[in-house]
Amino acid sequence: MRMTLSYSRFAGNERGSIAILFAVSLMAVSLVVALSIDSARAYDVRTRIQAALDAAALAGAKLLDKEGATEADVKAHAELFFREQLMRLSIPDVHIANFDVDPDWSTSTLTARVDIAMGSMFKDVSGTGGLLEFSPQSTATYHALKIELSLVADVTGSMCDTPPAVGDPPCTSAAKLNALKAAARDMVTALSSSNPGVGAVRVGLVPYSASVNAGAFAAAVSAGASADGCVVERSGADAFTNDSPYAQPVGAVVPGSLPFYSCVPSPIRPLADLASAGERDALLLAIDGLTASGGTAGHIGTAWGWYLLSPEWSGVFGGRAGRGWDPERVIKVVVLMTDGDFNISYANGGETNPWPDPLSSDASHPGSSGQQALQLCEQIRSLGDTSKSVRIYTVAFQAPVGAEAMLKNCSGEENYYDAANASQLNAAFRDIVRRLNTLRMTS
């Protein structure tokens, strides 16, 4: 009887079952909590790793624009960037494997992928071990705008310490001339410093004084009229256009026929690819060799700065002509520098305006060099079609008030620089480079 009672009491005792149920429930709750924490952590880690991979893909895509970069270079650069990003994020217990890239050089697009494994809290609770594994990927396209720049440089007699008399040889070294050479050389070097890819940055040079020396292109652009290699402005319907010279040739002056005419010794340099050491060095050599003499036909230099950038002149310059008009791919820029009033012109739609007409340096006077330059500036900046616009930066180097006003009107005040000395001239050119690089990388 006593055994039966004890058995009954044992069988009816529910206190242990509660403990068992509690233990089972606690394990289940712990597993749920662990899984929830794992899920939340995994989501956070995935998000941060994806951001790091996105940044690495973009960093690698940028390298596709660099001269001489190989797939191995791109992969190494992107992976290093990715690992550096992960270190900054301080994500613990993350294992990286099989980082790889797939570059498309034709579109500057890079796909990066990686295998990720991270420790799981679930293994600590379940005792089964395990890792959270995922394989994110990212695709980035990088289109840095290309730059085409023509430097229109004043090499007139006033750039010499003592302006040469008519018939005297040009000066080869002088305070202002040397400052120009140094600033121009520094501009080219600064544009080259980012190691641009082939065709990414191209720079041309237009030295001007009383004319522009078209060099080997003179006969073609003047229909054979140039006897000394130098040319002057166009007249007629194409006076203020960038149309091909084969439709309407540029003007030329018979040497000795006008007392104020002279042929600038330094010829133009069509767009040089700064990724090419040969082309870059030839451009720098041309800058170093600049000489100065003669009056200031600045409108002719302005026009030629435009011509160098215009695809319409591809029949003249071939592969060194400006690319097709595409503002979403190419920034086209004229940098126009002078130290004095534009004071020599030869024709304006057939209307002659020979210097030293006292109004020849008045930019409001019809036919004057300044007035023609302003008409050109208006066309260069808009052409009535923003898809064909060119940015103009103007730099007054110890220039008189009239020249300063004309340059401001040409470029707009926001793109105008006033340089009172060599240091400020160099700073102006460097700031133009800075602005262009910002545009190139962010547009």
WOTATA-V651217 format. One record per residue. BURIAL is b if it has 24 or more other C-alpha atoms within 12 Angstrom, else e. Layout:
burial->BURIAL
burial->BURIAL
//
This chain:
burial->e
burial->e
burial->e
burial->e
burial->e
burial->e
burial->e
burial->e
burial->e
burial->e
burial->e
burial->e
burial->e
burial->e
burial->e
burial->e
burial->e
burial->e
burial->e
burial->e
burial->e
burial->e
burial->e
burial->e
burial->e
burial->e
burial->e
burial->e
burial->e
burial->e
burial->b
burial->e
burial->e
burial->e
burial->e
burial->e
burial->e
burial->b
burial->e
burial->e
burial->b
burial->b
burial->e
burial->e
burial->b
burial->b
burial->e
burial->b
burial->b
burial->b
burial->b
burial->b
burial->b
burial->b
burial->b
burial->b
burial->b
burial->b
burial->b
burial->b
burial->b
burial->b
burial->b
burial->b
burial->b
burial->b
burial->b
burial->e
burial->e
burial->e
burial->e
burial->e
burial->e
burial->b
burial->b
burial->e
burial->b
burial->b
burial->b
burial->e
burial->b
burial->b
burial->b
burial->e
burial->b
burial->b
burial->e
burial->e
burial->e
burial->e
burial->b
burial->e
burial->e
burial->b
burial->e
burial->b
burial->e
burial->e
burial->b
burial->b
burial->b
burial->b
burial->b
burial->b
burial->b
burial->e
burial->e
burial->b
burial->b
burial->b
burial->b
burial->b
burial->b
burial->b
burial->e
burial->b
burial->b
burial->b
burial->e
burial->b
burial->b
burial->b
burial->e
burial->e
burial->e
burial->e
burial->e
burial->e
burial->e
burial->e
burial->e
burial->b
burial->e
burial->b
burial->e
burial->b
burial->b
burial->b
burial->b
burial->b
burial->b
burial->b
burial->b
burial->b
burial->b
burial->b
burial->b
burial->b
burial->b
burial->b
burial->b
burial->b
burial->b
burial->b
burial->b
burial->b
burial->b
burial->b
burial->b
burial->b
burial->e
burial->e
burial->b
burial->b
burial->e
burial->e
burial->e
burial->e
burial->e
burial->b
burial->b
burial->b
burial->b
burial->b
burial->e
burial->b
burial->b
burial->b
burial->b
burial->b
burial->b
burial->b
burial->b
burial->b
burial->b
burial->b
burial->b
burial->b
burial->b
burial->b
burial->b
burial->b
burial->e
burial->b
burial->b
burial->b
burial->b
burial->b
burial->b
burial->b
burial->b
burial->b
burial->b
burial->b
burial->b
burial->b
burial->b
burial->b
burial->b
burial->b
burial->b
burial->b
burial->b
burial->b
burial->b
burial->e
burial->b
burial->b
burial->b
burial->b
burial->b
burial->b
burial->e
burial->b
burial->e
burial->b
burial->e
burial->b
burial->b
burial->b
burial->b
burial->b
burial->b
burial->b
burial->b
burial->e
burial->e
burial->b
burial->b
burial->b
burial->b
burial->b
burial->b
burial->b
burial->b
burial->e
burial->e
burial->e
burial->b
burial->b
burial->b
burial->b
burial->b
burial->e
burial->e
burial->e
burial->e
burial->e
burial->e
burial->b
burial->b
burial->b
burial->b
burial->b
burial->b
burial->b
burial->b
burial->b
burial->b
burial->b
burial->b
burial->b
burial->b
burial->b
burial->b
burial->b
burial->e
burial->e
burial->b
burial->b
burial->e
burial->b
burial->b
burial->b
burial->e
burial->b
burial->b
burial->b
burial->b
burial->b
burial->b
burial->b
burial->b
burial->b
burial->b
burial->b
burial->b
burial->b
burial->b
burial->b
burial->b
burial->b
burial->b
burial->b
burial->b
burial->b
burial->b
burial->b
burial->b
burial->b
burial->b
burial->b
burial->b
burial->b
burial->e
burial->b
burial->b
burial->e
burial->e
burial->b
burial->b
burial->b
burial->b
burial->b
burial->b
burial->e
burial->b
burial->e
burial->b
burial->b
burial->b
burial->b
burial->b
burial->b
burial->b
burial->b
burial->b
burial->b
burial->b
burial->b
burial->b
burial->b
burial->b
burial->b
burial->b
burial->b
burial->b
burial->b
burial->e
burial->e
burial->e
burial->e
burial->b
burial->b
burial->b
burial->e
burial->e
burial->e
burial->e
burial->b
burial->b
burial->b
burial->b
burial->e
burial->e
burial->b
burial->b
burial->b
burial->b
burial->b
burial->b
burial->b
burial->b
burial->b
burial->b
burial->b
burial->b
burial->b
burial->b
burial->b
burial->b
burial->e
burial->e
burial->e
burial->e
burial->e
burial->e
burial->b
burial->b
burial->b
burial->b
burial->b
burial->b
burial->b
burial->b
burial->b
burial->b
burial->b
burial->b
burial->e
burial->e
burial->b
burial->b
burial->b
burial->b
burial->b
burial->b
burial->b
burial->b
burial->b
burial->b
burial->e
burial->e
burial->e
burial->b
burial->b
burial->b
burial->b
burial->b
burial->e
burial->b
burial->b
burial->e
burial->e
burial->b
burial->b
burial->b
burial->b
burial->b
burial->b
burial->b
burial->b
burial->b
burial->e
burial->b
burial->b
burial->b
burial->e
burial->b
burial->b
burial->b
burial->e
burial->e
//
